Amino acid sequence: MEQRGINKTELYRATGIKRTTLLNYLSGANVPPLDSAVKLALFFKVSLDYLVMGIDTDLIAGLQKEISILNKTIQEQDKDIVQLRQFII
């Protein structure tokens, strides 16, 4: 949090979450309920998945799409290779 130039007071003021409650979330003593998690995600401009699990699901979805496209390209190239082999033989 401090790495982003944000202090606990700014976070408290922006989200309306009590300072002691925030400290408990940050220390891991408590897990924020959904409404607080949403406020924190909105404040930090991240998804709930990223906030809760540290995983950027949009990035993962994009990578999965790219992998799917690459797999299709490989399958098409394999078909071309088979056709070339038949032509050569």
Secondary structure in CASP SS format (residue, H / E / C, confidence):
PFRMAT SS
TARGET T0000
AUTHOR 0000-0000-0000
METHOD secondary structure of the structure
MODEL  1
M C 1.00
E H 1.00
Q H 1.00
R H 1.00
G C 1.00
I C 1.00
N C 1.00
K H 1.00
T H 1.00
E H 1.00
L H 1.00
Y H 1.00
R H 1.00
A H 1.00
T H 1.00
G C 1.00
I C 1.00
K C 1.00
R H 1.00
T H 1.00
T H 1.00
L H 1.00
L H 1.00
N H 1.00
Y H 1.00
L H 1.00
S H 1.00
G C 1.00
A C 1.00
N C 1.00
V C 1.00
P C 1.00
P C 1.00
L H 1.00
D H 1.00
S H 1.00
A H 1.00
V H 1.00
K H 1.00
L H 1.00
A H 1.00
L H 1.00
F H 1.00
F H 1.00
K C 1.00
V C 1.00
S C 1.00
L H 1.00
D H 1.00
Y H 1.00
L H 1.00
V H 1.00
M H 1.00
G C 1.00
I C 1.00
D C 1.00
T H 1.00
D H 1.00
L H 1.00
I H 1.00
A H 1.00
G H 1.00
L H 1.00
Q H 1.00
K H 1.00
E H 1.00
I H 1.00
S H 1.00
I H 1.00
L H 1.00
N H 1.00
K H 1.00
T H 1.00
I H 1.00
Q H 1.00
E H 1.00
Q H 1.00
D H 1.00
K H 1.00
D H 1.00
I H 1.00
V H 1.00
Q H 1.00
L H 1.00
R H 1.00
Q H 1.00
F H 1.00
I H 1.00
I C 1.00
END
